[in-house]
Amino acid sequence: MKKIILINLIVFLIFGGITAQTSKVKLEVVSPNLHDTTKIFVAGNHSELGNWRADKVELNFCGNKKWSSEFVFEKGERLEYKFTKGNWATEALGNDSSIPQNTVLVVNNDTTVLSTILNWRDNFNFSVKGQITGKVNYHKNFVLDELKPRDIFVWLPPDYEINKSKRYPVFYMHDGQNLVDPRTSNTFIDWQIDETADSLIHSSEIEPFIIVGINNTDDRSTEYSNTSLGKKYVQLIIEVIKPFIDKEYRTLTDAKNTAVGGSSMGGLISMICAWENPDVFSKAACFSPAFKYREFDYTSVVEKDTLTKKDLMIYIDNGGVDLEKILQPGVDKMTAILKSKGFEEGKNLLVFIDKDATHNEAAWAKRIHLTLKFFFGK
């Protein structure tokens, strides 16, 4: 009898204990305006939610204009997600037809979350504020083995067509869709780096420079991290995109005049680009960077690097709301590591924290002037 009780106890601890650490989450979508044959997907910050792939995790159609799927997550898991019809050009809108922030759910118990969606991005006519300022050229289909093809744009400084003999520094930036054109930005608000750069150049606060915006793909999370695909992406920039830019435009090709930057995972890959290739990039701008987040941890890589001090300028910033709070420990740790390796704030390191800022393009647009003055200031 005691043996049976002991066996049952062991079974409970093994299986019941595990179950006690997880919860079921059912996501339901009701969208009265969609046809029953429409496919709806959830995209979020967890592998079960597709790691932000817009077309990976499809919900099941249940009839009566309802779609749903059930998931199991660890208790305490913080989820962020959105719904799409298969790509980001068809994402769900708020009931006021605005681009909503990510839905956030902290998993504590079994729960069902019902979302009623009346509007989708592809069937709504927006009145988009903002425009592209300055001269922008577009180039298509940059490829490298294992990577999806992508387009880029090139923003030229105001005097580029006037000073025909002048050469310019270059700032390579990730998530190109979100940088200068509100119509292509995933929130319909762009970084406005074109307006900011144009203004600072005209006021003689910074030297003129060229911006190269590199579009992301559906593999963004993997390409922008310390993975084999991430290394391929860095290789694409160094071996394919940069040579093209240096050939087609009047650039200053040395590392001293080559910067790289981005936000979130784009901030992480910017650090990777410069830290591992200081002979190519001398400046890295890391906005709200995912230095240490979930399975990503680049702080330990930098900490273990025993090579001599790298000749780099590094800009790091972060907000203080929602996801920014989760990213802050990684920002703090990376800052401490860099200082231990001889980086000095105000000299070759600039760290800025805006405790009221959230994790989006509007927030980064407000801070981009700090980066431009740090990298290209006179």
C-alpha positions in Angstrom: 0.0 0.0 0.0 2.8 2.4 0.9 4.6 1.5 -2.3 1.4 2.4 -4.3 1.1 5.7 -2.5 4.7 6.5 -3.1 4.4 5.7 -6.8 1.3 7.8 -7.1 3.1 10.7 -5.3 6.1 10.4 -7.7 3.7 10.4 -10.7 2.0 13.5 -9.3 5.2 15.3 -8.7 6.5 14.5 -12.1 3.4 15.1 -14.2 1.2 17.1 -11.9 4.1 19.3 -10.9 4.9 20.1 -14.5 1.2 20.8 -15.2 1.1 23.1 -12.3 3.8 25.2 -13.9 1.9 25.7 -17.1 -1.4 27.3 -18.2 -3.6 27.0 -21.2 -4.3 30.2 -23.2 -7.1 30.3 -25.8 -7.0 33.1 -28.2 -10.3 33.8 -30.0 -10.9 36.3 -32.8 -14.3 37.5 -33.9 -14.3 39.6 -37.1 -17.8 40.2 -38.5 -16.6 41.7 -41.7 -14.4 38.8 -42.9 -15.4 36.0 -45.3 -15.4 32.5 -43.7 -12.6 31.4 -46.0 -10.2 34.1 -44.6 -7.1 32.9 -42.8 -6.2 34.6 -39.6 -2.8 34.3 -37.9 -1.3 35.2 -34.6 2.2 36.6 -34.4 4.0 37.2 -31.2 7.2 37.1 -29.1 7.2 33.3 -28.4 8.0 30.3 -30.5 4.4 29.1 -30.0 3.3 32.4 -31.5 5.7 32.2 -34.4 8.4 34.6 -33.1 6.7 37.4 -34.9 6.3 35.6 -38.2 3.1 37.0 -39.7 2.1 33.9 -41.5 3.3 31.0 -39.3 0.7 30.3 -36.6 -2.8 30.0 -38.1 -6.0 30.1 -36.0 -8.7 27.6 -36.6 -12.0 28.7 -38.1 -14.9 27.8 -35.8 -17.9 29.2 -37.7 -20.0 32.2 -36.9 -17.1 34.6 -37.9 -14.9 33.2 -35.1 -11.3 31.9 -35.3 -9.4 30.4 -32.3 -6.5 28.3 -31.1 -5.3 27.0 -27.8 -1.7 27.2 -26.5 0.2 26.1 -23.4 2.7 28.4 -21.8 4.9 28.5 -18.7 3.2 30.4 -15.8 4.6 33.9 -15.5 5.3 34.1 -19.2 4.9 37.6 -20.6 3.3 37.4 -24.1 3.0 40.1 -26.7 1.1 39.5 -29.9 -0.9 40.8 -32.8 -3.2 39.3 -35.4 -2.8 39.4 -39.2 -4.2 37.8 -42.4 -0.8 36.5 -43.3 1.5 39.5 -43.6 2.1 42.8 -41.9 0.3 44.7 -44.6 -2.9 43.0 -43.4 -2.6 43.3 -39.7 -5.6 43.9 -37.4 -6.4 47.5 -36.5 -8.0 49.0 -33.4 -11.7 49.7 -33.5 -10.8 53.4 -34.1 -8.8 52.2 -37.2 -5.4 53.0 -35.6 -2.4 50.7 -35.5 -2.7 49.2 -32.0 0.2 48.5 -29.6 0.9 44.8 -29.0 -1.6 43.0 -26.9 0.2 42.0 -23.6 -0.7 39.0 -21.5 1.0 37.7 -18.5 0.2 34.0 -18.1 -1.0 33.2 -14.6 -4.0 30.8 -15.1 -5.9 29.1 -17.8 -7.6 31.9 -19.7 -9.5 32.8 -22.9 -8.8 36.1 -24.6 -11.5 37.3 -27.0 -10.6 40.0 -29.5 -13.3 41.6 -31.7 -11.7 43.0 -34.9 -13.7 45.3 -37.1 -10.9 46.7 -39.3 -7.8 45.3 -41.0 -5.0 47.3 -42.5 -5.5 46.1 -46.1 -9.1 47.3 -46.4 -8.8 50.7 -44.8 -7.8 54.0 -46.4 -5.5 55.9 -44.1 -4.8 59.5 -43.9 -1.0 59.2 -43.2 0.8 62.1 -41.8 4.3 62.9 -42.8 6.3 62.5 -46.0 9.8 61.7 -47.3 12.1 64.7 -47.0 15.1 64.9 -49.4 16.3 62.7 -52.3 15.8 59.0 -51.9 16.8 56.2 -54.3 15.6 52.7 -54.2 17.4 49.5 -55.1 15.9 46.0 -55.2 16.6 42.4 -54.6 19.8 42.1 -52.6 20.5 38.4 -51.9 22.9 36.0 -50.3 22.7 32.3 -49.8 20.2 31.2 -47.2 18.7 34.8 -46.9 15.5 36.0 -48.3 16.0 38.9 -50.9 15.4 42.4 -49.7 15.3 46.0 -51.0 17.2 49.0 -49.7 16.9 52.7 -50.0 19.6 55.4 -50.1 18.9 58.9 -48.6 21.3 61.5 -50.0 22.3 64.7 -48.0 21.1 68.1 -49.4 24.4 69.0 -51.0 25.1 65.7 -52.6 24.1 66.9 -56.1 25.9 70.2 -55.6 29.3 69.2 -54.4 30.2 66.6 -57.1 33.6 65.9 -55.8 32.7 65.5 -52.1 32.5 62.1 -50.4 30.3 61.2 -47.5 30.1 59.0 -44.4 27.4 56.3 -44.5 24.9 55.2 -41.8 23.6 51.7 -42.5 20.3 51.1 -40.7 18.0 48.1 -40.3 14.2 47.9 -40.6 14.4 50.2 -43.6 10.6 50.2 -44.1 10.2 52.2 -40.8 12.8 54.9 -41.3 11.7 57.6 -43.7 8.3 56.8 -45.1 5.2 56.7 -42.9 3.3 54.8 -45.6 5.6 51.7 -45.3 6.2 51.9 -41.5 4.5 49.2 -39.5 2.9 51.8 -37.3 2.4 54.5 -40.0 4.9 56.6 -38.0 8.4 56.6 -39.3 11.7 57.4 -37.5 11.7 60.8 -39.4 15.5 60.5 -39.7 15.3 62.2 -43.1 13.7 65.3 -41.5 16.0 65.2 -38.5 19.2 64.8 -40.6 18.1 67.4 -43.1 17.5 70.0 -40.3 20.7 69.3 -38.5 22.8 69.5 -41.7 21.2 72.8 -42.7 21.8 74.2 -39.3 25.5 73.1 -39.5 25.2 71.0 -36.4 26.4 67.8 -38.1 28.4 66.9 -41.2 26.4 65.7 -44.2 26.1 61.9 -44.5 24.3 59.2 -46.5 21.7 56.9 -45.0 21.2 53.3 -46.3 18.0 51.7 -45.1 18.0 47.9 -45.3 14.5 46.3 -45.3 13.8 43.5 -43.0 12.1 40.2 -43.9 9.9 37.7 -42.1 13.1 36.2 -40.7 13.8 39.4 -38.8 14.2 37.9 -35.3 16.7 35.3 -36.5 18.6 37.5 -38.9 19.0 40.2 -36.3 20.5 38.0 -33.6 23.6 36.0 -32.9 22.7 33.0 -35.1 24.1 31.5 -38.3 21.4 33.4 -40.2 22.4 36.6 -38.3 26.0 36.1 -39.4 24.8 35.7 -43.0 22.9 38.9 -42.7 26.0 40.7 -41.5 27.9 39.1 -44.4 25.2 40.4 -46.8 25.8 44.0 -45.6 29.6 43.8 -45.7 30.1 41.7 -48.9 27.1 42.7 -51.0 25.3 45.9 -49.9 28.3 48.0 -48.8 30.4 47.2 -52.0 27.3 48.2 -54.1 26.9 51.5 -52.2 30.6 52.3 -52.3 30.5 51.7 -56.1 27.3 53.6 -56.9 27.7 56.6 -54.5 30.4 58.9 -53.4 31.2 57.4 -50.0 34.0 57.5 -47.5 34.6 53.8 -47.4 36.8 53.4 -44.3 35.5 52.2 -40.9 35.9 55.6 -39.4 33.2 56.9 -41.7 30.9 53.8 -41.6 28.1 53.5 -38.9 25.4 51.0 -38.3 22.2 51.3 -36.3 18.8 49.9 -35.4 16.2 49.3 -32.7 15.2 46.3 -30.5 16.7 43.2 -32.3 18.0 45.8 -34.8 20.0 47.3 -31.9 21.4 43.9 -31.1 22.5 43.2 -34.6 24.1 46.7 -34.8 26.2 45.9 -31.8 27.2 42.5 -33.4 28.1 44.2 -36.7 30.4 46.7 -35.1 31.9 44.6 -32.3 32.8 41.7 -34.6 33.8 43.8 -37.6 35.5 47.0 -36.2 37.5 47.1 -39.5 34.2 47.8 -41.3 32.1 49.7 -38.8 33.4 52.2 -36.2 30.0 53.3 -34.9 27.0 51.4 -33.6 23.6 52.9 -32.6 21.6 50.6 -30.4 18.1 51.8 -29.7 16.1 49.9 -27.1 18.5 46.9 -27.8 17.7 43.3 -27.0 21.2 42.7 -25.7 19.8 40.2 -23.1 16.3 39.0 -23.7 14.9 35.5 -23.4 17.2 33.2 -25.3 19.3 36.1 -26.7 22.3 37.2 -24.6 25.1 39.0 -26.3 26.4 40.7 -23.1 28.3 37.5 -22.2 29.9 37.4 -25.7 31.2 41.0 -25.2 32.2 40.2 -21.7 34.3 37.2 -22.6 36.0 39.0 -25.5 39.7 39.3 -24.5 40.9 41.2 -27.6 42.4 44.6 -27.2 40.2 47.6 -26.9 38.1 48.2 -30.1 38.2 51.6 -31.7 34.4 52.1 -31.6 31.8 54.7 -30.8 28.7 53.1 -29.3 25.3 54.8 -28.7 22.8 53.0 -26.4 19.4 54.2 -25.3 16.2 52.8 -23.9 12.8 53.8 -22.6 11.1 52.9 -19.3 7.6 51.6 -20.2 6.4 48.0 -20.9 9.0 46.0 -22.9 11.6 48.7 -22.3 11.7 47.7 -18.6 12.4 44.1 -19.6 15.3 45.2 -21.8 16.9 47.5 -19.2 18.9 44.9 -17.3 20.6 44.0 -20.6 21.3 47.7 -21.3 22.7 48.1 -17.8 24.9 45.0 -18.1 26.3 45.9 -21.5 27.0 49.5 -20.3 28.9 48.1 -17.3 30.9 45.7 -19.5 31.8 48.4 -22.0 33.0 50.7 -19.2 35.1 47.9 -17.7 36.7 47.6 -21.1 37.7 51.3 -21.2 34.8 52.9 -22.9 34.1 56.4 -21.5 30.7 58.1 -21.5 30.7 61.3 -23.5 33.8 60.2 -25.4 33.2 56.9 -27.2 30.1 55.8 -25.4 26.7 57.6 -25.0 23.9 56.1 -22.9 20.5 57.8 -22.8 17.4 56.6 -20.8 14.0 58.1 -21.3 11.9 56.6 -18.5 8.6 57.8 -20.1 9.3 56.3 -23.5 7.7 53.2 -25.0 9.0 50.7 -27.6 8.1 52.2 -30.9 9.1 54.3 -33.9 7.7 57.5 -32.4 9.9 57.1 -29.4 13.0 56.4 -31.5 12.3 59.4 -33.7 12.5 61.7 -30.7 16.0 60.4 -29.8 17.6 60.0 -33.2 19.1 63.5 -33.1 21.2 62.4 -30.2 22.8 59.7 -32.3 23.4 61.9 -35.3 25.1 64.6 -33.2 27.2 61.9 -31.5 28.3 60.3 -34.7 28.4 63.1 -37.2 28.5 66.3 -35.0 31.0 69.0 -36.0 
